[in-house]
Structures are given as C-alpha cells and as structure tokens.
Amino acid sequence: MQANSSPIESSQRTAHSGLAQRVERALQHPWQRPVADHSREAFERAQQWRAPLSERALIIDAGCGVGLSTRRLAEQHPDAVVIGIDRSDARLTKDHGRLPDNALLVRADLVDFWRLALSAGWQPVQHYLLYPNPYPKPGLLKQRWQGHPVFPTILKLGGRLELRSNWRLYVEEFAQAIQLVTGTAPQVEAFVPTTPALTPFEEKYHHSGHSLWRLRVELLRQSE
C-alpha cells in the first residue's frame, strides 16, 4: 500500500502548560452538559443488546470511525463483546462487511456515552482510544481528551486503557494527565502495528513512514 499522509505539525513542543489546570478543573467541576436524546437512546439500545451477553467481558472501542477496529477486536476476542462508538453516521454506515455477532456499532456522542456507561456501572476490561483527533494547535487543548472535562470519567470506567497516536506529544500529554489524577504515569512506547492494522488511520500512518506511539495502563474502576 502506498500512502503519503503528512506528519502532524504543531508549534507546541512539550506538554501544554495549561494541562494541570484543565485536569484540576475537570476533577473539581464534573461535566454537567445534558445528555443528548440520540445518545441516550443509543445507549439504551446498547444496554438491551448487551443484556443477554452480560457475563462476557466488555471491550469499548471509543471513536471507532468506520468500525474496522471494532470488527477486528471482536475477531481477536471472540469470548468478549465489543462496542464501537462514533458520532458520525456516515462513517458507521460504510460497508466493511458483516459485523461479528459479538460486536455492536453505536452512533452517539462519546462524552454522553462515557457518562451513561459510568452511571450504569459498566466496567470494560479493555478500552481503546485509537488515533483521536490530536487538535495540534496549542489553543485547542480543551478539544483533546486529556484537556476535556470528561477526562476523569474516562479513567473512572477502569479496565486496560490503550491510546494510540502518530503524534508522540499527544500520548505523552495524555500520560501526564493520568499521572495528575492517579499519581502514576504510564509508559509511552513506540510500536509497529500488526497486520492487518486495527484502523485505516493506523495503516495509512504506518505506510507513510510515521512513528506510532501508544500507552497502556491498567485502571481501577473508581466510584463517582
């Protein structure tokens, strides 16, 4: 495969100076925006789908895009259930073949879905954030998950959280945000993707010669 994706460019060279303030604000003032109706309805459908499979381990694929990662995770973990969430119906409805029986694709706002999952007592064993939009301009820190008010909710869900990106600084910044909350920073490491890659972005970045970075951390589920 030939690919020519451009590397991420940013004037930011180290973790954002405002990160600690953003994380502290998120801890002190939980996100209170009302849950959108479509997200609540989508979560209820996911609850109903999962109910007869509740004894199986749960894997969440957050921001799953076209759902290839959800399919591949479901194939890799046939004894688990995998729920992929994305806000774009256009992405979710692209034809990438049959969805495995142990997988579900859900159109919802992630901020809403995470809060509903925590309130409902969901405890994923694995939780993936694969190539989120890095928002590389320094003024867009609040758009990155580590700078968003929902960040503590992500950590409270627990499980093995894995973040992947082609921007090392994004992963390092995310690790620093985890340290601000838990006291321990997970290791950031370079990796080479498996074949096939989990997502189209992963494949494109790898074939464009980008270095790929990830962190993996075991999180204890916390009470609200």
SERO-4910 file (N, C-alpha, C, O; in steps of 0.05 Angstrom, whole numbers):
BEGIN
 pado doro    nc1    nc2    nc3   cac1   cac2   cac3    cc1    cc2    cc3    oc1    oc2    oc3
  Met    A     17    -24      0      0      0      0     18     25      0     36     27     16
  Gln    A     12     44    -18     25     69    -18      9     90     -3    -15     91     -6
  Ala    A     22    106     13      9    126     29     27    150     31     52    147     32
  Asn    A     16    174     33     32    198     35     20    218     55     19    242     49
  Ser    A     11    207     77      0    224     98     21    242    110     43    233    116
  Ser    A     15    268    113     35    286    124     37    283    155     17    278    168
  Pro    A     62    286    165     65    285    195     50    308    208     45    328    195
  Ile    A     43    305    233     30    326    248     49    348    253     72    343    262
  Glu    A     41    373    248     57    396    254     44    413    275     20    417    274
  Ser    A     60    422    294     50    439    315     72    457    326     95    449    327
  Ser    A     64    480    335     83    498    349     88    489    378    106    499    391
  Gln    A     72    470    387     75    460    414     96    438    415     95    419    399
  Arg    A    116    441    432    139    423    433    139    406    458    152    385    459
  Thr    A    125    414    479    124    399    504     95    398    513     77    411    501
  Ala    A     89    382    534     62    381    544     52    409    550     67    426    560
  His    A     27    414    545     15    441    547     17    451    575     12    437    594
  Ser    A     25    477    577     29    489    603      3    491    619      3    494    643
  Gly    A    -20    491    605    -45    493    618    -58    466    625    -81    465    634
  Leu    A    -44    444    620    -56    417    624    -64    413    653    -87    404    658
  Ala    A    -47    419    672    -53    414    700    -78    429    709    -95    419    723
  Gln    A    -80    454    700   -104    470    706   -129    458    695   -150    458    708
  Arg    A   -128    448    670   -151    436    657   -160    411    672   -183    406    677
  Val    A   -140    394    679   -146    369    693   -158    375    720   -178    362    728
  Glu    A   -146    393    735   -157    400    761   -185    411    760   -202    405    777
  Arg    A   -190    427    740   -217    438    736   -237    416    731   -259    416    741
  Ala    A   -229    397    714   -246    374    708   -252    357    733   -274    347    736
  Leu    A   -232    354    750   -236    339    775   -255    354    794   -271    341    808
  Gln    A   -252    380    796   -268    395    815   -296    402    805   -314    406    821
  His    A   -299    403    779   -324    411    767   -332    391    745   -327    396    721
  Pro    A   -345    369    752   -353    348    732   -370    360    711   -386    379    716
  Trp    A   -367    350    687   -382    359    663   -412    355    668   -421    333    674
  Gln    A   -427    377    664   -456    376    671   -474    380    646   -498    382    649
  Arg    A   -462    381    623   -479    385    599   -500    363    597   -494    340    600
  Pro    A   -525    371    591   -546    350    589   -539    330    567   -528    337    546
  Val    A   -546    305    571   -542    284    552   -561    287    529   -585    291    533
  Ala    A   -551    286    504   -568    288    481   -587    265    479   -580    242    486
  Asp    A   -611    270    469   -631    249    467   -621    226    450   -625    202    457
  His    A   -608    232    427   -599    210    410   -578    192    423   -577    168    418
  Ser    A   -562    205    440   -541    189    454   -554    171    476   -546    148    479
  Arg    A   -574    182    490   -588    166    510   -602    143    497   -602    120    508
  Glu    A   -615    148    475   -629    126    461   -609    105    451   -615     81    452
  Ala    A   -586    114    441   -566     95    431   -555     79    454   -550     55    451
  Phe    A   -551     91    477   -541     76    500   -561     56    509   -554     33    517
  Glu    A   -586     63    509   -607     44    518   -608     20    499   -611     -3    508
  Arg    A   -604     25    473   -603      2    454   -579    -15    459   -580    -40    458
  Ala    A   -557     -2    466   -532    -18    472   -537    -34    497   -527    -57    499
  Gln    A   -550    -23    517   -557    -38    541   -573    -62    535   -568    -84    546
  Gln    A   -593    -59    518   -611    -81    511   -596   -103    496   -600   -127    501
  Trp    A   -578    -94    478   -563   -114    462   -544   -129    481   -540   -153    477
  Arg    A   -532   -115    500   -512   -128    517   -525   -145    539   -511   -163    549
  Ala    A   -550   -140    547   -562   -154    570   -559   -184    569   -550   -196    589
  Pro    A   -566   -198    547   -563   -227    547   -534   -236    545   -529   -260    547
  Leu    A   -516   -218    541   -487   -224    539   -471   -213    562   -447   -210    561
  Ser    A   -485   -206    584   -473   -191    606   -451   -206    620   -435   -193    634
  Glu    A   -450   -232    617   -429   -247    630   -402   -246    615   -381   -253    626
  Arg    A   -403   -236    591   -379   -234    575   -364   -208    582   -376   -188    589
  Ala    A   -338   -210    579   -321   -186    583   -329   -165    562   -335   -171    539
  Leu    A   -327   -140    571   -335   -117    554   -310   -102    544   -292    -95    560
  Ile    A   -309    -97    518   -288    -81    506   -301    -57    493   -320    -60    477
  Ile    A   -292    -33    499   -302     -8    487   -282      2    467   -258      6    473
  Asp    A   -292      8    443   -276     20    421   -286     48    417   -304     52    401
  Ala    A   -273     67    431   -284     95    431   -274    111    407   -249    113    403
  Gly    A   -292    122    392   -285    136    368   -277    117    347   -255    120    335
  Cys    A   -294     98    341   -286     75    324   -286     81    295   -278     64    278
  Gly    A   -295    105    287   -295    112    258   -312     94    242   -336     92    247
  Val    A   -301     82    221   -316     65    203   -321     37    215   -334     20    202
  Gly    A   -311     32    239   -317      6    252   -298    -17    246   -304    -39    255
  Leu    A   -277    -13    230   -259    -35    224   -246    -45    250   -242    -69    254
  Ser    A   -238    -26    267   -225    -34    292   -244    -50    309   -235    -70    322
  Thr    A   -269    -43    310   -289    -58    325   -291    -87    315   -292   -106    330
  Arg    A   -292    -89    289   -293   -116    276   -269   -133    284   -271   -156    291
  Arg    A   -245   -120    281   -220   -135    286   -217   -142    315   -206   -163    322
  Leu    A   -225   -124    333   -223   -131    361   -243   -153    368   -236   -171    384
  Ala    A   -266   -153    356   -286   -174    361   -275   -201    351   -279   -222    364
  Glu    A   -261   -201    328   -250   -226    318   -227   -236    335   -223   -260    339
  Gln    A   -211   -217    347   -189   -224    364   -198   -234    391   -184   -249    404
  His    A   -222   -225    399   -232   -232    426   -260   -244    424   -280   -231    431
  Pro    A   -262   -268    413   -289   -280    407   -306   -285    432   -330   -287    430
  Asp    A   -293   -286    456   -308   -291    480   -317   -266    494   -331   -267    515
  Ala    A   -310   -243    483   -317   -217    494   -339   -204    476   -345   -215    455
  Val    A   -350   -182    486   -367   -166    469   -353   -139    464   -341   -128    483
  Val    A   -355   -129    440   -341   -104    433   -361    -84    423   -377    -89    405
  Ile    A   -362    -61    435   -380    -39    428   -363    -16    417   -347     -5    431
  Gly    A   -368     -9    392   -354     13    379   -373     37    378   -396     35    371
  Ile    A   -363     60    386   -379     84    388   -366    106    370   -342    111    372
  Asp    A   -383    119    354   -374    142    338   -398    161    335   -421    152    335
  Arg    A   -392    186    330   -414    205    328   -423    208    299   -444    221    294
  Ser    A   -409    197    280   -415    201    252   -430    177    240   -419    155    238
  Asp    A   -454    182    232   -470    161    218   -457    154    191   -458    131    183
  Ala    A   -446    174    177   -433    170    151   -410    150    154   -406    133    136
  Arg    A   -395    152    175   -372    134    179   -382    106    187   -373     86    176
  Leu    A   -401    105    205   -411     79    215   -425     63    194   -426     38    196
  Thr    A   -437     76    174   -453     61    155   -437     53    130   -448     42    111
  Lys    A   -411     59    130   -395     50    107   -394     20    107   -392      7    129
  Asp    A   -394      8     84   -395    -22     82   -367    -34     85   -351    -31     67
  His    A   -363    -46    107   -338    -60    112   -343    -90    118   -328   -102    133
  Gly    A   -364   -100    108   -370   -128    112   -387   -133    136   -393   -115    152
  Arg    A   -393   -158    140   -411   -166    162   -398   -160    189   -374   -164    193
  Leu    A   -415   -151    207   -406   -146    234   -407   -172    250   -428   -185    249
  Pro    A   -386   -180    265   -387   -204    280   -410   -203    301   -419   -182    309
  Asp    A   -420   -227    308   -443   -228    327   -436   -216    354   -455   -208    368
  Asn    A   -411   -215    361   -403   -204    387   -395   -175    386   -381   -165    404
  Ala    A   -403   -161    365   -396   -133    362   -421   -116    356   -441   -126    344
  Leu    A   -420    -91    365   -442    -72    361   -430    -45    354   -411    -37    367
  Leu    A   -441    -32    334   -434     -4    328   -456     14    337   -479      9    332
  Val    A   -448     36    350   -467     54    362   -461     83    354   -438     92    355
  Arg    A   -481     98    344   -477    126    338   -485    142    363   -509    143    371
  Ala    A   -466    155    375   -471    171    399   -448    190    403   -426    187    393
  Asp    A   -453    211    419   -432    229    428   -416    214    450   -428    206    470
  Leu    A   -390    212    446   -374    197    466   -375    209    494   -376    195    513
  Val    A   -376    236    495   -378    249    522   -403    239    536   -402    234    560
  Asp    A   -425    237    522   -450    227    534   -448    197    540   -455    189    562
  Phe    A   -438    182    521   -437    153    524   -420    145    548   -428    127    563
  Trp    A   -397    157    551   -380    151    574   -394    156    600   -392    140    619
  Arg    A   -407    179    602   -420    186    627   -443    166    633   -447    158    656
  Leu    A   -458    159    613   -480    140    616   -469    112    624   -481     99    641
  Ala    A   -447    104    612   -435     78    618   -426     78    647   -430     58    661
  Leu    A   -414     99    656   -405    100    684   -428     99    703   -428     85    723
  Ser    A   -449    114    698   -473    115    715   -486     88    716   -498     80    736
  Ala    A   -485     73    693   -498     47    692   -481     24    704   -489      1    705
  Gly    A   -457     31    713   -439     11    725   -423     -6    706   -413    -27    713
  Trp    A   -421      3    681   -405    -13    662   -376    -13    671   -365      6    681
  Gln    A   -364    -37    667   -336    -40    675   -321    -54    652   -317    -78    653
  Pro    A   -312    -39    632   -297    -52    610   -271    -64    619   -258    -53    637
  Val    A   -264    -87    608   -238    -99    614   -217    -85    596   -193    -84    604
  Gln    A   -225    -76    573   -207    -61    555   -222    -38    543   -246    -39    538
  His    A   -207    -16    539   -219      9    530   -199     22    511   -177     29    519
  Tyr    A   -206     24    486   -188     34    465   -195     62    456   -219     69    452
  Leu    A   -174     79    453   -176    105    441   -156    105    418   -132    110    423
  Leu    A   -165     99    395   -147     95    372   -146    119    354   -166    124    339
  Tyr    A   -125    134    354   -120    156    336   -141    178    338   -154    185    318
  Pro    A   -146    188    362   -165    210    365   -154    235    351   -129    238    347
  Asn    A   -171    253    342   -163    278    330   -143    292    350   -151    297    372
  Pro    A   -119    297    341    -99    308    361   -102    338    366    -91    348    386
  Tyr    A   -118    352    350   -120    381    353    -93    393    361    -89    402    383
  Pro    A    -74    394    342    -47    401    348    -42    431    355    -21    437    365
  Lys    A    -61    449    348    -57    477    355    -58    480    386    -76    469    398
  Pro    A    -39    494    398    -39    497    427    -65    507    438    -72    500    461
  Gly    A    -79    524    424   -103    536    433   -127    516    435   -148    523    444
  Leu    A   -122    492    425   -144    472    424   -141    450    445   -152    428    442
  Leu    A   -125    455    466   -121    435    487   -148    424    497   -151    400    501
  Lys    A   -168    442    501   -193    433    512   -208    414    494   -227    401    503
  Gln    A   -200    412    468   -212    393    450   -199    365    452   -212    345    444
  Arg    A   -175    363    462   -162    338    466   -175    324    490   -183    337    509
  Trp    A   -176    298    490   -189    284    512   -176    290    539   -190    292    559
  Gln    A   -150    293    540   -136    298    565   -142    326    575   -138    332    599
  Gly    A   -152    344    558   -158    371    567   -188    376    569   -197    398    575
  His    A   -204    355    564   -233    358    564   -244    352    592   -233    336    606
  Pro    A   -267    364    599   -279    359    625   -287    330    630   -290    322    653
  Val    A   -290    314    608   -298    286    611   -274    268    619   -278    245    624
  Phe    A   -250    278    619   -227    262    623   -228    244    649   -222    221    647
  Pro    A   -236    255    672   -238    238    695   -258    215    692   -254    193    703
  Thr    A   -279    219    676   -298    197    671   -285    174    656   -290    151    662
  Ile    A   -268    181    637   -254    160    622   -238    142    641   -238    118    638
  Leu    A   -224    155    659   -208    140    678   -225    124    698   -217    102    706
  Lys    A   -247    135    706   -264    122    726   -276     96    715   -283     78    731
  Leu    A   -279     94    689   -291     69    678   -272     45    682   -282     23    683
  Gly    A   -247     50    686   -228     29    693   -221     12    669   -225     19    646
  Gly    A   -209    -12    675   -201    -30    654   -173    -23    643   -159     -5    654
  Arg    A   -166    -37    623   -140    -32    610   -144    -12    587   -155    -18    566
  Leu    A   -136     12    592   -139     34    573   -115     35    554    -92     35    563
  Glu    A   -120     35    528    -99     37    508   -104     60    489   -126     62    477
  Leu    A    -85     78    488    -86    101    470    -65     98    449    -42     91    455
  Arg    A    -72    103    423    -52    103    402    -54    128    386    -75    140    382
  Ser    A    -31    138    377    -30    163    361     -4    163    345     15    149    351
  Asn    A     -4    179    323     21    184    308     34    210    317     53    219    305
  Trp    A     23    222    338     35    246    350     45    240    378     29    237    396
  Arg    A     71    236    381     82    228    407     73    246    429     67    237    451
  Leu    A     73    272    424     66    291    445     38    287    456     33    291    480
  Tyr    A     20    279    438     -8    274    448     -8    252    469    -21    254    489
  Val    A      7    231    463      7    208    481     22    215    507     13    207    528
  Glu    A     44    230    505     58    239    529     41    257    546     41    255    570
  Glu    A     26    274    533      9    293    548    -14    277    562    -21    284    584
  Phe    A    -25    258    548    -46    241    560    -34    226    584    -48    224    605
  Ala    A    -10    216    582      3    202    604      7    221    628      3    213    651
  Gln    A     15    245    622     18    265    643     -8    271    657     -9    274    682
  Ala    A    -30    272    642    -56    277    653    -64    254    671    -76    259    693
  Ile    A    -58    229    663    -64    206    680    -48    208    706    -59    203    728
  Gln    A    -23    217    704     -7    220    728    -18    241    747    -18    237    772
  Leu    A    -29    262    736    -41    283    753    -65    272    769    -70    282    791
  Val    A    -79    252    758   -102    241    771    -95    218    789   -105    216    812
  Thr    A    -78    200    780    -72    175    794    -46    175    810    -42    158    827
  Gly    A    -28    193    803     -2    194    815     19    177    801     43    178    808
  Thr    A     11    163    780     30    146    765     26    150    736      4    150    726
  Ala    A     48    155    721     47    159    692     52    133    678     73    120    683
  Pro    A     35    125    659     41    101    643     64    106    624     69    129    617
  Gln    A     77     85    616     99     87    597     88     93    569     68     81    560
  Val    A    102    110    555     96    116    527    116    101    510    140    103    515
  Glu    A    107     86    490    125     69    475    119     70    445     96     74    437
  Ala    A    140     67    429    136     64    400    128     35    395    136     17    409
  Phe    A    113     31    373    106      4    366    102      2    336     98     22    322
  Val    A    102    -23    327     97    -29    299     70    -44    298     67    -64    312
  Pro    A     51    -34    282     25    -47    282     25    -75    271     42    -82    255
  Thr    A      6    -91    279      2   -117    269     -9   -116    240    -17    -94    231
  Thr    A    -10   -138    227    -23   -140    201    -47   -158    202    -44   -181    210
  Pro    A    -71   -149    196    -77   -121    187    -77   -102    210    -81   -110    233
  Ala    A    -72    -77    204    -73    -56    225   -101    -54    236   -121    -62    222
  Leu    A   -104    -44    260   -130    -42    272   -149    -22    258   -173    -27    256
  Thr    A   -138      0    249   -155     21    237   -143     30    210   -119     26    206
  Pro    A   -159     42    193   -148     53    168   -127     74    173   -108     76    159
  Phe    A   -131     91    194   -111    111    201    -85     98    208    -63    107    200
  Glu    A    -86     77    224    -61     63    232    -46     53    207    -22     56    206
  Glu    A    -61     41    189    -48     31    165    -36     54    148    -14     52    138
  Lys    A    -52     75    145    -42     98    129    -17    111    142      2    116    127
  Tyr    A    -18    115    168      5    128    180     30    110    179     52    120    174
  His    A     26     84    183     48     66    182     61     65    155     86     66    152
  His    A     45     64    134     55     63    107     66     90     97     80     91     77
  Ser    A     59    111    112     70    137    105     97    142    120    109    163    117
  Gly    A    105    122    136    131    124    149    130    139    176    151    146    187
  His    A    106    143    187    103    156    213    111    137    235    106    113    233
  Ser    A    123    148    256    126    133    280     99    132    294     85    151    295
  Leu    A     93    109    306     68    105    320     74    101    350     93     88    357
  Trp    A     56    113    366     61    113    395     36    104    410     14    107    400
  Arg    A     40     92    433     18     83    449     25     84    479     48     84    487
  Leu    A      4     84    495      6     78    523    -15     58    531    -37     58    519
  Arg    A     -9     41    550    -27     22    560    -26     23    590     -4     21    602
  Val    A    -49     25    603    -49     28    632    -73     13    644    -95     14    632
  Glu    A    -68     -1    666    -90    -15    680   -102      5    700    -88     15    718
  Leu    A   -127     10    697   -141     29    715   -161     14    732   -176     -3    723
  Leu    A   -161     21    758   -181     11    776   -206     28    773   -205     52    772
  Arg    A   -229     15    771   -254     30    769   -258     45    795   -256     34    817
  Gln    A   -264     71    792   -268     87    815   -298     93    818   -313     93    799
  Ser    A   -306     99    842   -334    108    847   -336    136    839   -317    151    838
  Glu    A   -361    144    832   -365    172    823   -362    191    847   -364    215    844
***
